[in-house]
Amino acid sequence: MTGRSWLDEPRNVRLLWRGFIGALVLTVLAELAVALHPHFGIDSLFAFHAWFGFLACVAMIVAATGLALLLKRPDTYYDAGRDAGRDAHHDKRDD
Amino acid sequence: MHTTTSAMTELAIHPGLVLMGGALLLPWLRGRLRAAAILLLPLLVLALVWQVADGAVWQLTFLEHTLTPLRGDKLSRLFALGQPSRLEVPAAFLYAGAAIGVALAGDLVSVFVFWELMAVGSTLVLWSHGGADAYRAARRYLMIHLLGGTLLFAGVTGHVTATGSVGFGPIALDSPAQWLILAGFLINAGAPPLSAWLPDAYPEASWSGTVFLSAFTTKAAVYVLIRSFAGVELLIWVGLFMVFYGIVYALLENDIRRILAYSIVSQVGFMIVGVGIGTEMAINGAAAHAFAHILYKALLLMSAGSVIYMTGRRKCSELGGLFHSMPVTTICGIVGALAISAFPLTSGFVSKAMISQSAADQHLQVVWMLLAAASAGTFLYAGIKFTWFVFFQTDSGLRPSDPPASMRWGMVLFSFLCIAVGVWAEPLYALLPYPVDFVPYTAAHVLTQLQLLLFSGLAFFVMLPFLKRTLTITLDADWLWRRLLPGIAMRFDRLGDAATGGLRDATHRVRVGLRAAIVRVQGPTSHFGRTWPIGSMALWMLVMLLGYLVLYYL
């Protein structure tokens, strides 16, 4: 209700971004200090969870975008179909 | 049928039946009495559930089978506990009572009876919301569930005939009957290929109705799967498929409640993977995750419900910037989103980790990697997409206020529970069916989870242009029964019309032809109808008599 909040200021948004990137770097660097317990070969690679998480997300978004080309329809898809179908039906019965 | 109450203990009241009885009484109560009943009934039932003794409590003899509608142990009690505090319609009571009935059932026939009551109750919850769309969605929902019930019934019948026992325990998959039971259970869990009933129907209920629906049907399915099919490897792959199906469709979806509905499928997939792995750790994980899921999903649905209630809009593309004026809803929504993404200090973290850990313990590398990818994906759509597009960018200019106090307090309570379970997991772990040998908060685990989630966050912002919100829906399996089959039926209808038309034409032609022929043969101008002169008659008589004479003399 009160117009702008502190999140609307570009300066603060930049600050948040810096904090976010700082946190990313920190989680990767912290791996040097914490003993991990890898179960398989692959997760003993450096910063495995970081790049695996990133790549998995990119792959899922790409897959979703690809699927969208096939399966996306206007959100009135079923409404239109229903009405048209019903009208056609009624017309037939009337004559 | 004669009833014998053997193994009588102090308690012989079925909590599920109490709730259902209450549901039948409710419409006749008014005013304060009604409010009190709504508040007290679930509490009473909760207390009853807590007191159900281990072992068989009720037994009746029916068709020479001993039924055990009431059997208690740790697992069933945990599932019966998933009891949201806000109950408002009798249908929901019936539904909840039936779900409790499933959780406490000791034999397959009782499971089946409560299973069907659950379908009826949940359909009534959907119908109680009114509206033409809700009505149609509920009808589709009912059809799928009746199909599941039929499969289950056929399976139970076959199983009982083959083994002679109605016992509800681990079932070996060695004949079609057992596969039918599995199929019946999986349909309710939202497994492919019929998973589309869930995102189709749930968003059409009222905001509290959706909270209910998300709490019971799929959880009851997970429960019966744990009971009867733990360790079936197929379930791992079914579960993984559900996980990624849910993520991809949620990424494409525009309607906020459908996003959350797809995420139910995805999260139930995690649980089913746990059931499929089947070790004690995995079963614990699946049960814990089911419980955690009820909490954070209720929270997310309440925050989405608040947004819809206050703005009247449910599409991502029409929302955004709501944090300005709905701070409580925003914060509670973020807590729910973090919990579903298994962020440290939330309920999802302490439960989902057990499932991943059990995969690692069984050296299932592919499963483990896919689960890790799925955790990242969950954060992508539920953690960021949902909160980002609803509460932050891009500003829609809407400035609704937070919802009424009852809804606000509901959200705050569930936020508190999500965090409380995440911080202090021992009470939850104590409820689990097996002793828990798992420490969620190790430095390594927290760090790897943070890496996974924060970098998925980065992926979201990097790929933001690909996640543009569009006014679209994405076709799902329900296309089969909303478009393809009606299309075929319509085609047949038209074919039928053409056929009857053709038949009418043909008979008309035959009728006309027949009439013409009759007129030709028998009409006034025809051979038979004509008047003949007497002379020609006498001539023909003469010819005949002469012929006779000739023949006589020969």
Interface residues (C-beta under 8 A of the other chain):
Chain A: M1 T2 S5 L7 F20 A23 L24 T27 V28 A30 E31 V34 A35 L36 H37 H39 F40 I42 A47 F48 H49 A50 W51 F52 G53 F54 A56 C57 V58 A59 M60 I61 V62 A63 A64 T65 L67 A68 L71 K72 R73 P74 D75 Y77 Y78 G81 G85 A88 H89 K92
Chain B: F244 I247 V248 L251 L252 N254 D255 K315 F323 H324 S325 A360 H363 Q365 W368 M369 A372 A373 A376 G377 L380 F392 R399 S401 A443 A444 L447 T448 Q449 L450 Q451 L452 L453 L454 F455 S456 G457 L458 A459 F460 V462 M463 F466 L467 T470 L471 T472 I473 T474 L475 D476 R482 R483 P486 M490 D493 R494 D497
